[in-house]
């Protein structure tokens, strides 16, 4: 049966490819197909092109039949690629979401710590204000204590002066008595 249309163009392009490229494509296609479909029987390996000097004909090359490489099932490969890409992207997005959740939790904890510190500082401020109010209410008494202390020190000075004066008087009295 003769090839027509697209099949003829494909066969024509295959026959124009270098033999090494065709053999590489055939090997790659067969290994990919075997890896993708392990239940299929392995294809027979294609014969490698013969070297020009290896023939017994003395340098005459023999033509070999062009073998069309087996087309891998592109739909299966695409769906496999998309599944693996989806798994990869899902993992990346999951990691990013986990990072954001961690940051969110850290922000919540930090917010709670700041709220606790705010409450502590409010309590300290309130206690300081109470102490200032108590000190202000005690200030008149403290002023009285300071005045009393000044009076006690002046009274003490007067007592020392009186003691010194009484000692002088006693000394004079003893002098007058002796006479």
C-alpha positions as CSV (number, residue, x, y, z in Angstrom):
1,X,0.0,0.0,0.0
2,X,1.4,3.4,-0.9
3,X,1.7,6.2,1.6
4,X,-0.3,9.3,0.8
5,X,-0.3,12.9,2.1
6,X,1.1,13.4,5.6
7,X,2.4,9.9,5.8
8,X,4.5,10.4,2.6
9,X,5.9,13.7,3.9
10,X,6.8,12.1,7.2
11,X,8.5,9.1,5.5
12,X,10.3,11.6,3.2
13,X,11.6,13.6,6.1
14,X,12.7,10.4,8.0
15,X,14.6,9.2,5.0
16,X,16.5,12.5,4.8
17,X,17.7,12.4,8.4
18,X,21.2,11.2,9.1
19,X,21.3,7.6,10.2
20,X,22.9,8.4,13.6
21,X,20.0,10.8,14.5
22,X,17.4,8.2,13.4
23,X,19.1,5.5,15.5
24,X,19.3,7.9,18.5
25,X,15.6,8.8,18.1
26,X,14.6,5.1,17.8
27,X,16.6,4.2,20.9
28,X,15.2,7.1,22.9
29,X,11.7,6.4,21.8
30,X,11.9,2.7,22.6
31,X,13.5,3.4,26.1
32,X,10.8,6.0,26.8
33,X,8.0,3.8,25.6
34,X,9.4,0.9,27.7
35,X,9.7,3.0,30.8
36,X,6.2,4.4,30.4
37,X,4.5,1.0,29.6
38,X,6.2,-1.8,31.5
39,X,3.4,-4.2,30.6
40,X,4.2,-3.9,26.8
41,X,6.7,-6.4,25.5
42,X,10.1,-4.8,24.7
43,X,10.6,-4.0,21.1
44,X,13.3,-5.6,19.1
45,X,16.4,-3.4,18.9
46,X,16.9,-1.9,15.5
47,X,20.1,-2.8,13.8
48,X,22.8,-0.1,13.9
49,X,24.1,1.3,10.6
50,X,27.0,-0.5,9.3
51,X,30.4,1.1,9.0
52,X,31.6,1.7,5.4
53,X,34.8,-0.3,5.8
54,X,33.3,-3.2,7.7
55,X,31.6,-4.9,4.6
56,X,33.2,-7.7,2.8
57,X,32.2,-6.0,-0.4
58,X,35.2,-3.8,-0.1
59,X,33.8,-0.3,0.5
60,X,30.3,-0.7,-1.0
61,X,27.6,0.6,1.4
62,X,24.4,-1.3,1.7
63,X,21.1,0.5,2.0
64,X,18.9,-0.3,5.0
65,X,15.2,0.1,5.4
66,X,14.2,3.4,7.1
67,X,12.4,2.5,10.2
68,X,9.9,5.1,11.6
69,X,10.5,5.7,15.3
70,X,7.8,4.5,17.5
71,X,5.8,7.6,18.6
72,X,5.4,7.7,22.3
73,X,1.9,8.3,23.5
74,X,2.1,12.1,23.8
75,X,-1.2,12.4,25.7
76,X,0.1,10.1,28.4
77,X,3.4,11.9,28.6
78,X,1.6,15.3,28.7
79,X,-0.8,14.1,31.4
80,X,2.1,12.6,33.4
81,X,4.1,15.9,33.0
82,X,1.1,17.9,34.2
83,X,0.5,15.6,37.1
84,X,4.1,15.9,38.2
85,X,4.1,19.6,37.7
86,X,0.9,19.9,39.7
87,X,2.4,17.9,42.5
88,X,5.5,20.1,42.4
89,X,3.5,23.3,42.4
90,X,1.2,22.0,45.1
91,X,4.3,21.3,47.2
92,X,5.7,24.8,46.6
93,X,2.4,26.4,47.4
94,X,2.0,24.3,50.5
95,X,5.5,25.3,51.7
96,X,4.6,28.9,51.1
97,X,1.3,28.6,52.9
98,X,3.1,26.9,55.8
99,X,5.6,29.8,55.9
100,X,2.7,32.3,56.0
101,X,1.0,30.3,58.7
102,X,4.2,30.3,60.8
103,X,4.5,34.1,60.3
104,X,0.9,34.6,61.3
105,X,1.4,32.5,64.4
106,X,4.5,34.4,65.3
107,X,2.7,37.7,64.8
108,X,-0.1,36.6,67.0
109,X,2.3,35.5,69.8
110,X,4.2,38.8,69.4
111,X,0.9,40.7,69.6
112,X,0.0,38.8,72.8
113,X,3.4,39.5,74.3
114,X,3.0,43.2,73.5
115,X,-0.5,43.2,75.0
116,X,0.9,41.7,78.2
117,X,3.7,44.2,78.3
118,X,1.1,47.0,77.8
119,X,-0.9,45.7,80.7
120,X,2.2,45.5,82.9
121,X,3.2,49.1,81.9
122,X,-0.3,50.3,82.6
123,X,-0.2,48.7,86.1
124,X,3.2,50.2,86.7
125,X,2.0,53.6,85.6
126,X,-1.1,53.3,87.8
127,X,1.0,52.3,90.8
128,X,3.5,55.1,90.2
129,X,0.6,57.6,90.0
130,X,-0.8,56.2,93.3
131,X,2.6,56.5,94.9
132,X,2.9,60.1,93.7
133,X,-0.6,60.9,95.1
134,X,0.4,59.3,98.5
135,X,3.6,61.3,98.5
136,X,1.7,64.5,97.7
137,X,-0.8,63.7,100.5
138,X,2.2,63.1,102.9
139,X,4.0,66.3,101.9
140,X,2.5,68.5,104.5
141,X,3.5,66.1,107.2
142,X,7.0,65.8,105.8
143,X,7.2,69.6,105.8
144,X,6.1,69.6,109.5
145,X,8.8,67.0,110.3
146,X,11.4,69.2,108.6
147,X,10.3,72.2,110.7
148,X,10.3,70.1,113.9
149,X,13.8,68.9,113.0
150,X,15.0,72.5,112.5
151,X,13.4,73.5,115.8
152,X,15.0,70.5,117.6
153,X,18.4,71.4,116.2
154,X,18.0,75.1,117.3
155,X,16.8,73.9,120.7
156,X,19.8,71.6,120.9
157,X,22.1,74.5,120.1
158,X,20.3,76.6,122.8
159,X,20.7,73.7,125.3
160,X,24.5,73.5,124.5
161,X,24.7,77.3,125.1
162,X,22.7,77.0,128.3
163,X,24.9,74.2,129.5
164,X,28.1,76.2,128.7
165,X,26.6,79.3,130.5
166,X,25.6,77.2,133.5
167,X,29.1,75.8,133.7
168,X,30.5,79.3,133.7
169,X,28.0,80.3,136.4
170,X,29.0,77.3,138.5
171,X,32.6,78.2,138.1
172,X,31.9,81.8,139.2
173,X,29.8,80.6,142.1
174,X,32.6,78.3,143.4
175,X,35.0,81.2,143.0
176,X,32.7,83.5,145.1
177,X,32.2,80.8,147.7
178,X,35.9,80.3,148.2
179,X,36.4,83.9,149.0
